[in-house]
Amino acid sequence: MKISARNMLKGKIKAITEGTVNDEIIIELPGGMEITSVITRSSVQNLALVVGKEVYAVIKSSNVMIAVDE
């Protein structure tokens, strides 16, 4: 696999929550941290995503926002 995105995090699918059009995918990263992605249900099916499957969270963004509590 070759891809232009520089931020790729490898992990395993911990949970899939099905929605009407989109599904929420929770990926557990090494060390126990989690990242969540919302993708179309057809993408979940096309990628054959199931709990326990090793995947990459690919992050490509032109902005990274930072927030703090007041």
C-alpha positions as CSV (number, residue, x, y, z in Angstrom):
1,M,0.0,0.0,0.0
2,K,1.3,3.4,-0.9
3,I,-0.5,6.6,0.1
4,S,0.3,10.3,0.2
5,A,-1.0,10.9,3.8
6,R,1.7,11.1,6.3
7,N,-0.3,10.2,9.4
8,M,-1.2,6.5,9.6
9,L,-2.0,4.8,12.8
10,K,-2.2,1.0,12.8
11,G,-4.6,-0.7,15.2
12,K,-7.4,-3.2,15.5
13,I,-11.1,-2.6,15.2
14,K,-12.6,-2.7,18.7
15,A,-16.2,-1.9,17.8
16,I,-18.5,-1.1,14.9
17,T,-21.7,0.8,15.6
18,E,-24.1,0.6,12.6
19,G,-26.1,3.6,11.6
20,T,-28.7,4.2,8.9
21,V,-26.1,5.5,6.3
22,N,-22.8,5.7,8.2
23,D,-21.1,3.4,10.6
24,E,-18.9,4.4,13.5
25,I,-15.6,2.5,13.7
26,I,-13.6,2.4,16.9
27,I,-9.9,1.5,16.4
28,E,-7.8,0.5,19.4
29,L,-4.2,1.6,18.9
30,P,-1.1,0.1,20.6
31,G,-1.1,1.2,24.2
32,G,-4.8,1.2,24.5
33,M,-5.7,4.6,23.0
34,E,-8.7,4.7,20.7
35,I,-9.5,6.7,17.6
36,T,-13.0,6.8,16.0
37,S,-13.9,7.1,12.4
38,V,-17.3,7.6,10.8
39,I,-17.5,6.1,7.3
40,T,-20.3,5.0,4.9
41,R,-21.9,1.7,5.5
42,S,-20.9,0.7,1.9
43,S,-17.3,1.4,2.7
44,V,-17.5,-0.9,5.7
45,Q,-18.8,-3.6,3.5
46,N,-16.3,-3.0,0.7
47,L,-13.4,-3.1,3.1
48,A,-14.8,-6.2,4.9
49,L,-14.4,-4.5,8.2
50,V,-15.1,-6.6,11.3
51,V,-14.2,-6.4,15.0
52,G,-10.6,-7.6,15.5
53,K,-9.4,-6.8,12.0
54,E,-6.1,-4.9,11.7
55,V,-6.6,-1.6,9.9
56,Y,-4.9,1.8,9.5
57,A,-6.4,5.1,10.5
58,V,-5.3,7.4,7.8
59,I,-5.4,11.1,8.8
60,K,-5.2,13.7,6.1
61,S,-6.3,17.2,7.0
62,S,-5.4,20.7,6.1
63,N,-6.2,21.9,9.6
64,V,-5.5,20.7,13.1
65,M,-7.5,22.5,15.7
66,I,-6.6,22.9,19.4
67,A,-9.1,23.6,22.2
68,V,-8.7,24.2,25.9
69,D,-11.1,24.3,28.9
70,E,-11.8,27.7,30.2
